[in-house]
Amino acid sequence: MKLDTVYAGFRVERIEPVQEVNGTAYMLKHEQSGARLLYIDTEDTNKVFHVAFRTPPHDSTGVAHILEHSVLCGSRKFPLKEPFVELVKGSLNTFLNAMTYSDKTVYPVASKNDADFHNLMDVYLDAVFYPRVAKDPMIVMQEGWHYELESPEDPLTYKGVVYNEMKGVYSSPDSQLDHHKMKLLYPDTTYGHDSGGYPDNITDLTYENFKAFYDSYYHPSNSYIYLYGDMNIEETLAFIDGEYLSNFQAIDVDSSIAMQAPLSEPVVASFPYGIGNDESDKGKAIHSLTYVFPEMSFTQSLAFEVLNHALFTSGSAPLKEALVKANIGSDVSGAYMDGIRQPLFEISVTGSEIEKQAQLQEVVENTLRQLVDAGLDKELLEASLNRIEFILREADFGGRPIGLAYGLRVMDNWLYDEDPIELLRYEPVLKVLREGLSTDFYEKLLRTYILDNTHKGLVSLYPEKGLQEKKEQEETAKLAAIKLNMSEEEIAHIIDQTAKLKEMQQAVDSEEALATIPLLELSDISPVVEVTPRREIDHKGIRVHHIDVPARGINYVSLYFNMESLREDELFYAELLSDVLGRLDTERFTYAEIAKEINLHLGGYTMDVLPVSIHNERDAFVPLAVVRSKALASNIGHLTSLLGEIIGRTKFDSQERLVELLKEGKAIWDTEAFRRGNTIVTNLLMAKVSKIGKFRDQDTLGYFRRLVEVLDNETLLAGVTEQLMKVQQRLFRKDNLEVSFVGTIEELETFLAHLDDITTVLSDDSWEAQLEMTQSYVNEGLATSGKVQYVAKGGNFRDHGGTHTGTMSVLETMLRYDYLWNLIRVQGGAYGAFANFHNNGNMVFCSYRDPNLENTLQVYDGLPTYLRELDLSPREMRKYIIGTMSGLDVSNTPFLQGARAMSLYFGNTNEANMTAFRQQVLETTVEDLRGLADVIEKVLQDNHIVVMGSEQRIKEAEQLFDKVSNLVQ
Ligand SMILES: [Zn+2]
């Protein structure tokens, strides 16, 4: 394309090569409709599209969020209940989602398949520009909120997908704190509202307000269209223009985002949050100290990322240390929050007491003042800068498409009418940041935006027993009063609406409507799994696996240690070891220095515990402790010597430091438990059923419970050092190690020349395997102060003669997007539900953020009957097969490719088995699916159940459980 030329209504306004993304950026404007478009032309075949709108809300009714849900409920060309879900079922997408932020809504898709990419784009554009919800209030009732009433005698209740979702979100004290904080710090602008919706305010939303919000914001003139990757751009532009944009004339949209005038006085406030009646209220306060910034440049933003890393994240972080030493709380963290027009810098403390609120600010500001006056530690800053630089160069977004990450990044400028391309160019910024190391650049930033800033807030939450019950009673009373004030006609109307909504939810899309969703042919899909090259080398008696894939000059090293020489009761200490290694003093370095060294030379260091099931076996698995690190190839010598230092020369004798780390681990757990609900319940359930499940539970709830026990017991606490040393000795042995290396053959040679750095610290002893996992768990109800449930049921199908086949994967897809989706999400009001069938026979159903409990179990139990009566058209069958294929085997980064190759190796399987499995998926028939009913029924009859959720609901369902306990003691 040429500059200043018009293609399908789009004028090319700028063309610029961007070396950092290996491509060229084109800025275009659709002249008739006013739409903006940014195209990044690269060779990447993982193509990305998004359409975004600036959607600043004026209240906390969650209108932006409800709109995001609602536009995906049918449109002009695709008149189905849920085209989005139909798409997920049958597309090869590598990403498909929609996200509501505080001031924008983004609809991104990605695919490597051209036809698929085109289809996804079409469905999304039709959804945002021609949604059914623009004419159908019932959709807002379903996705937002509505009164539910089935007969005149029943109590009135609130229901709705987003209403329930946000109730779940606000079960977490973090979210409550966030809500109060934003309201106080941005009182006059959009950021003071929750775009997701605050449950008490969601029920204020009317259809009129909803419609007005849609009409003003969802117009091309307020849109930001993004394209990335290897595509025929002129054809793509012609499609977007012809089908959509040419139908619109540019209008003036006022979606501007006002700046909050700086507060001249800091805000100080505290609020109660509910905890269970049996929970202790000690150490349950949380604090947030937040500084609000004006608009920041890319350079300033990255500088604050560096500062945050240096002050909080790096293991030698001085500000974090000062706060920990002052005993303010058990966990302290800092965050620079970008992605809004006025970013903020926040310091959060959990596991504290409310009386310590003021002290937090004193310690932060006194420490920072001292640091700034004396000059920051430049080595520490350099180490953090190197880490940030590594992250930018590696461009690994956890397996998500790179183009997606770029697209979201550019919005941080584009949305505020600034240059989006600037945010892709990090080289000039890194140069400025590096030069800043020899001046007072960083000190000045801290002085201006933190120490001299009056636009700040100190907001805290403290625990209060019975608050949740009080709130529930208030809601019940409020609803009763509303009902009392209703006329008979009004009540009849609500009953009628409830029935209509149920009818709508249970209605099945017509074949004709379903056929509007474009669907690929099975012949478009290859059954063959891409083989990752793995070569075994014997290096001085150690098995090294070389994985030869191009990795942008970065090397990934993993050390796999077999854990079979540990006893079951020692697994806890192995987990603990993985949490503390790299954060304690070693023979050569203090823990602060080691953190600096890691950041200076490496891209990261982690240790994890990872069990791998043996292919086609019920109980056999390989328990592994994996030490991972990565670095630029030129730094490989640093990598080996640091790993040697950490695993071989760590000193465990500082009881004070150990206790500090243990307490921090517990505090992180306290705040994360709600979010990890589905992992907690599925692992606890599987612990009852299988050995690998029991092993995994030692990494979740089992670990947490032991941690609490150890922290509460002086004798156990005093013994931690000895236990850690014992486990370290027994794990890190030469005869117990296998190594994997991702990089080129030349890089491997260099690595091997340095491998002695690691092997010389390993023990030469041999140990017998002695790990025996015992099954002892029971059906358990875990009571929390949350308002929603995580309901899990499952067992093992190998026990009942089942074998793992591709059909089960197709069933997973079908359940997730059909049976469980309809009954548990759409009708039950849960956020979602899923089913998993594993090769070892483990099978689990799980719902999350679920208002129900017994009903959900009934849905699971109803599955066999449903399956026996299952009838699918050939087209529907094909759709589920394609949807299943897109979820199999996504490993699109060098790191993930290496990890997959190793897990195939340890699991005693190979790509040929995976290809055979894919073939089974491709050949699945309706009869195959029906054939699973019997075995699933038998597993369900074993009646293994675990539920985590509201204290009251758990107690009401007590008869289901062998044991009811509190999640947090
Ligand atoms: Zn949502």
Boltz pocket constraint, residues with backbone or C-beta under 6 A from the ligand:
constraints:
  - pocket:
      binder: B
      contacts: [[A, 65], [A, 69], [A, 162], [A, 165]]
      max_distance: 6.0
